[in-house]
Amino acid sequence: MATANIKEVARHAGVSLGTVSNVLNRPDTVAPATRQRVLDAITTLGYVRNDSARQLRAGHSRTVAIVVLDVANPFFTDVVRGAEQVVEEAGAMLVVCNSGEDSARERRHLELLEEQRVRGVLITPVGHGPQPNLDKLIDRGIPVVLVDRGTGRANRCSVAVDDVLGGRLAMDHLLDQGHHRIAYLGGPLSIAQVADRHAGAAAALEERDSGAELRVAVTGSLTVAAGRRAAEELLALPARQRPTAVFCANDLIALGVLQELTARGLRVPADVAIVGYDDIEFADAAAVPLSSVRQPRDQLGRTAAQLLLEEAEPGDAHRHRHVVFQPELVVRRSSDHPRRARR
């Protein structure tokens, strides 16, 4: 059945289009009897106002979008929850788009969001090179805030965590525990966070000059399944080459490693220590509670949304800011087992 339009409401109520518009937008300016007649017509005809069209004509929207790398990752669930609270408090709505770590899919999302003229876009980009699609949104007057990603650009805000420091914290902890054969698991390295965490770990290792070795195993994704596959590859190495500790680019990889090691009968941390990244809820609830580098997930989302809504307000008062939070190492049983100094 076709939806009634505003002309049909006016005809049914015996009033002008302007009167119907006043009832919808400025009801206090319409006489009570006339207002009720229009409301009765709306109910009878089942009229639903086209709010999106009205907002587009006015040049603004009440929809904010967030584009994440992996909607199944609990890290992004917490980021979205923080952003959603701020957006809803502002009377707007947050929609979630999943790039799936696929740059082509990310581009399609951004093109559709531009067509919809959303109020703004929060995004964790897939790559860390040029971002012409984000520049295009900004040129169209749609604010963009990078989430969990720093930027040197002057035309957008960003909210990030110092992932290089996070990598250092994890590596320093494993070296302090006496490990000399350490693996870094994560990928693809085109994801800036993965690369930065590796860079921090490598820098810490070089500075300590302990003679320890860092083996890098690049995974195709940041999932539990990828962690299990990476663990299989490490366990296939000769015993004298096998790492005694692994630092994982996120907790899902770490949980996959933990599952595979446990299934193979290895003890964590006595045989292999594990440190993850993000400190998602599942980290503490794992069969062996997981050490992890904690990010302020909810705060990342909240801060990003606040910056975006500030920029979306009319006027020139907004100044782009780049907020960087400090990570924190949370040590649990998966790595809390000092080893004797041996190679």
C-alpha positions, 0 to 999 in steps of 0.5 A: 500500500502506498504511503500517504503524503502531506498533500493528502493529509491537508486535503483530508483535514481541510487545511493548507499545506502550510498548516500541516507543516506547522503542526509537524514542526511548530505545533504551538502556532496552530489552534488546538482544534485545527491541530487535532484535526490534522493529527487525526488525519495523520493517524487515519491515513497512516502518514509518516514524515520523511525526516531524512528528506527534510534533513537533507533539504536543511543541509544536515543529518542526524545520522553519524556513521562509524566504519570499523575493520572487523565488526566481530572483533570485541575491541570494536564493539566496545569502541562503538558502544562508547561512540553510540552513547555520545551520539545518542545523547546528542539526539542523533543515531549511529550506524555501523559499517564493516570494512572487513579489512577490505579497502574496496569494501571500505571505499564503497561504504564511504561512497554510499555515506557521501550520497546519504550526506551523513552528519559525519564519519568515524573510521578506522581505515584499512591502510595507512597511505593516502586516503582520497575518499576521506579527503573527498568527504571533507571537501564535501563538508562532511567531518571525518575523525580517525579512530584508533589511528593517528594522523599528521593531516591538518584537515581532520581530527584523530583519536589513537593509542600509542601503539609503539609504546604498547609494543615496547611494554609487551616486549620489555615484559617478556624480556624481563621474564627471561625469554630469548626466543620471541615471536610477533604474530599479526597481520597484515602489516599494512594495518598501521596498528599491527605495524606500529606494535611490531615496531615498538617490540623490535625497538625495545629488543634492540635497545636491550641488546640482550641477544634475544631473537624476534621472529615475525609471523605475518597473519592474513587477518586478526582472528582466532582462526589466524592465531591457531594457524600461526601457532601450528606453524611455530610448533612445526619448528625444531624445538631449539628454534621454537619461541618460548614466548609470543606477542600477538597483535591483538587478543583474538590472535592470542586466544587462537594461539592459546587454544592451539597450544592447549590442544597440543598439550603445551603448558601456558606459560611454562612452555610458551608465554603469551601476551595479547593486545586490546585487553578485551573482556574475553582476555581475563575469562580465558582458560589461562587468563591472558596478559594483554596491553590494554587500550581505553576502548570505550574512551576512544569511541566517546572522544572520537564522537565528541570531536566529530559532533563539535566539528559538525556544529555550524561556525568556525570555532572548531580546531582539529585535535589529535588525541593520543592515549597511553596503553597499559600492560595488564599481566595475568597468568599467560605470561607471569612465569619467569624463565631461567636465562637460557638460549 
